[in-house]
Amino acid sequence: MAQGRITRGTTGANRLRRVDRWIAALPALRRADDPFVVDLGFGASPTTTLELHARLAAVRPDVEVLGIEIDPERVARASVHTRPGVAFSLGGFEAPAPWGRRPVVLRALNVLRQYDESEVADAWARMTARLQPEGVLVEGTCDELGRVASWVGLGVEGPRTFTVSLRLTGLERPSVVAERLPKALIHRNVPGERVHAFLAALDAAWARAAPLSAYGPSQRWRAVGAAMRAAGWPVRDGPRRWRLGELTVGWSAVTPGPSSAPRSPDRAPRDL
Ligand SMILES: C[S@@+](CC[C@H](N)C(=O)[O-])C[C@H]1O[C@@H](n2cnc3c(N)ncnc32)[C@H](O)[C@@H]1O
């Protein structure tokens, strides 16, 4: 029996471009012996599944994407879009695939948003159990137009990273992402929690970098990334990603629980 339940199928063309760009850069995908990817919960139309395939095929021409939905009617409608490298099937968090094939990437965007926070750990465990040993579960949320997004990157052992990705043009404060946090974090954005301290630090760094606006918002965001690293946040990426409006930190920066300020600059590897 499919694990989970049917929820609203809201989706939209191009709304997942930010997360797709991040997935396309994952070393696990680029190196995979079997570049098999699952898009779980594709919604009322398969547009974002087709887009995922097109974007990943640009870096892995042999990628195969399976769109999985728990609503049989949505699967039936999507199936007419089956093509080389893209297929659709019925299923839930158990992410069934033919011959027990395991995905190197499992994308679940805007799916857990409509679940309860107490259901997240079980859903994560079921989805990560399906991954290839080096595989990555990407679970997160974005706004309707895909301008504000955030996601958790998980390995088979659990959450590893947290990424914020924002359209920088016209951005007032990075903490606009508060409304689009993954379910595991959205109710934790209160004083005393790590994610709250993290967003406050981002806002403060963005405000301090205001003079750099003269050189464009990307320069300003690059200063934010550098300032966060210098302040000791476990920043996992670098200028190449920052110029896209992204910032990835280790999960320890936002793990639900009481916050404590980072003590020393983080020495972790800079890239994904
Ligand atoms: C809001 S839509 C998201 C569509 C698309 N991923 C996007 O971000 O634009 C959520 C979809 O997830 C599906 N869904 C919810 N729980 C699921 C589960 N456990 N397994 C598969 N699909 C699920 C819902 O039926 C719904 O169509």
The ligand as an ORCA input file, in Angstrom:
! r2SCAN-3c Opt
* xyz 0 1
  C       1.945     20.592     -3.764
  S       2.164     19.218     -4.839
  C       3.860     19.460     -5.282
  C       4.101     19.321     -6.751
  C       5.542     19.530     -7.190
  N       6.452     18.645     -6.508
  C       5.955     20.958     -6.983
  O       6.727     21.250     -6.060
  O       5.518     21.826     -7.741
  C       2.274     17.840     -3.686
  C       1.959     16.500     -4.332
  O       2.510     15.457     -3.534
  C       1.653     14.363     -3.556
  N       1.940     13.517     -2.394
  C       1.653     13.768     -1.100
  N       2.110     12.761     -0.312
  C       2.703     11.875     -1.146
  C       3.378     10.631     -0.920
  N       3.518     10.135      0.298
  N       3.884      9.990     -1.996
  C       3.722     10.482     -3.253
  N       3.111     11.652     -3.525
  C       2.609     12.346     -2.475
  C       0.282     14.997     -3.514
  O      -0.736     14.111     -3.929
  C       0.468     16.206     -4.420
  O       0.109     15.910     -5.743
*
